[in-house]
Amino acid sequence: MLRARGAAGALLRLAGAAAGFQSGGAPQLARAAFTRGFLDLHKLANKEAIEKEKARLKDEMSRGYFADISEIRKNHGKIATASKVIIPEVDAVKFPDLAVESPDGGALHLPLVVPALQDDDVEAGDGVIPDASLVCLSFRASSQKMTESWSSPFLDAFGADKNIHVYEVSFIDSWLLSLGPVRRVFLKVMRKSNNPHRHVVYAFGDHYDFRKKLQIINLLTGYIYLVDREGRIRWRGFGSATEEEVSSLTASASILLDEK
């Protein structure tokens, strides 16, 4: 909007200067130039928005619910191979910013990262920035058991270590449940965690852009990410956990604790 106003102002000034060479026509010509410029910018903005929405619809319609369910049945939620070892820092990508809310009324942005030029004891809100965070994503209720198959043994392995946190994120894309008053009531009745290192949180609204950044297509399976204190993804898994995968995950988390 600010850019459109600036461009419109420039058009108005240019039109006024050009019209100054003709007696009595400056106001009319200036207004005409302003109108044409504003309409062109408006059309451009609308065109870009329409093209973006068309691309999104094409992307989402190219794969439907039955394709997702077929893939889940075929490979039991294992849409890709889990990491065998920790992802090196140079190859790790940033976990996208995600706003979440908890049933106790708290709100935060994942991933938790250490601010620049701060010491290792910097705090985030009311807690210390963890050296390793296990972020479990569930887009449908059917995948919550999958994510818990990772979070439970992970917490068992590391106990009450303050440098390890688990975030079980459920996505709520219903526009009704995302409304402020309804959202607050929803959060009050949802389950809470008694473990200070296990955070059950919810992300409301449309998360298409977030999913695109992580290349998430199938919404019926669980997605697991081990994130370091710099916000980088150092390990990833899918579906329900196997013993071998949990061992690989805990080994990678132990390496993150030793990297500090």
LINGI-V70663 format. One record per residue. RES is the residue in one letter. OMEGA is omega in whole degrees, 0 to 359 (999 if undefined). Layout:
BEGIN
res->RES omega->OMEGA
res->RES omega->OMEGA
END
This chain:
BEGIN
res->M omega->180
res->L omega->179
res->R omega->181
res->A omega->179
res->R omega->179
res->G omega->180
res->A omega->179
res->A omega->178
res->G omega->179
res->A omega->178
res->L omega->180
res->L omega->180
res->R omega->180
res->L omega->180
res->A omega->180
res->G omega->180
res->A omega->180
res->A omega->183
res->A omega->181
res->G omega->181
res->F omega->180
res->Q omega->185
res->S omega->174
res->G omega->184
res->G omega->186
res->A omega->183
res->P omega->183
res->Q omega->180
res->L omega->180
res->A omega->180
res->R omega->179
res->A omega->179
res->A omega->179
res->F omega->182
res->T omega->180
res->R omega->180
res->G omega->181
res->F omega->180
res->L omega->179
res->D omega->179
res->L omega->179
res->H omega->179
res->K omega->180
res->L omega->180
res->A omega->179
res->N omega->180
res->K omega->179
res->E omega->180
res->A omega->180
res->I omega->180
res->E omega->178
res->K omega->180
res->E omega->177
res->K omega->179
res->A omega->179
res->R omega->179
res->L omega->178
res->K omega->180
res->D omega->185
res->E omega->180
res->M omega->180
res->S omega->180
res->R omega->184
res->G omega->182
res->Y omega->184
res->F omega->175
res->A omega->179
res->D omega->183
res->I omega->178
res->S omega->179
res->E omega->179
res->I omega->180
res->R omega->183
res->K omega->186
res->N omega->177
res->H omega->177
res->G omega->181
res->K omega->183
res->I omega->177
res->A omega->181
res->T omega->178
res->A omega->178
res->S omega->177
res->K omega->180
res->V omega->180
res->I omega->178
res->I omega->180
res->P omega->181
res->E omega->184
res->V omega->181
res->D omega->184
res->A omega->177
res->V omega->181
res->K omega->173
res->F omega->183
res->P omega->178
res->D omega->182
res->L omega->178
res->A omega->181
res->V omega->178
res->E omega->181
res->S omega->180
res->P omega->179
res->D omega->177
res->G omega->180
res->G omega->178
res->A omega->179
res->L omega->177
res->H omega->173
res->L omega->0
res->P omega->174
res->L omega->183
res->V omega->178
res->V omega->177
res->P omega->180
res->A omega->176
res->L omega->178
res->Q omega->180
res->D omega->186
res->D omega->182
res->D omega->180
res->V omega->183
res->E omega->175
res->A omega->183
res->G omega->182
res->D omega->181
res->G omega->180
res->V omega->176
res->I omega->181
res->P omega->176
res->D omega->179
res->A omega->177
res->S omega->174
res->L omega->181
res->V omega->183
res->C omega->184
res->L omega->178
res->S omega->181
res->F omega->178
res->R omega->182
res->A omega->182
res->S omega->182
res->S omega->181
res->Q omega->177
res->K omega->178
res->M omega->182
res->T omega->178
res->E omega->178
res->S omega->175
res->W omega->187
res->S omega->182
res->S omega->178
res->P omega->178
res->F omega->178
res->L omega->177
res->D omega->183
res->A omega->185
res->F omega->174
res->G omega->185
res->A omega->179
res->D omega->183
res->K omega->181
res->N omega->178
res->I omega->175
res->H omega->176
res->V omega->178
res->Y omega->177
res->E omega->187
res->V omega->173
res->S omega->182
res->F omega->179
res->I omega->184
res->D omega->178
res->S omega->181
res->W omega->181
res->L omega->181
res->L omega->180
res->S omega->178
res->L omega->185
res->G omega->182
res->P omega->180
res->V omega->179
res->R omega->180
res->R omega->177
res->V omega->179
res->F omega->182
res->L omega->181
res->K omega->184
res->V omega->182
res->M omega->183
res->R omega->178
res->K omega->179
res->S omega->177
res->N omega->179
res->N omega->182
res->P omega->180
res->H omega->177
res->R omega->185
res->H omega->175
res->V omega->187
res->V omega->185
res->Y omega->178
res->A omega->185
res->F omega->174
res->G omega->182
res->D omega->183
res->H omega->181
res->Y omega->181
res->D omega->177
res->F omega->180
res->R omega->181
res->K omega->181
res->K omega->179
res->L omega->180
res->Q omega->178
res->I omega->181
res->I omega->181
res->N omega->184
res->L omega->184
res->L omega->179
res->T omega->180
res->G omega->180
res->Y omega->187
res->I omega->181
res->Y omega->173
res->L omega->186
res->V omega->180
res->D omega->185
res->R omega->174
res->E omega->179
res->G omega->182
res->R omega->178
res->I omega->184
res->R omega->178
res->W omega->178
res->R omega->179
res->G omega->185
res->F omega->175
res->G omega->179
res->S omega->184
res->A omega->169
res->T omega->180
res->E omega->180
res->E omega->181
res->E omega->177
res->V omega->178
res->S omega->178
res->S omega->180
res->L omega->182
res->T omega->177
res->A omega->179
res->S omega->178
res->A omega->179
res->S omega->178
res->I omega->178
res->L omega->179
res->L omega->180
res->D omega->181
res->E omega->185
res->K omega->999
END
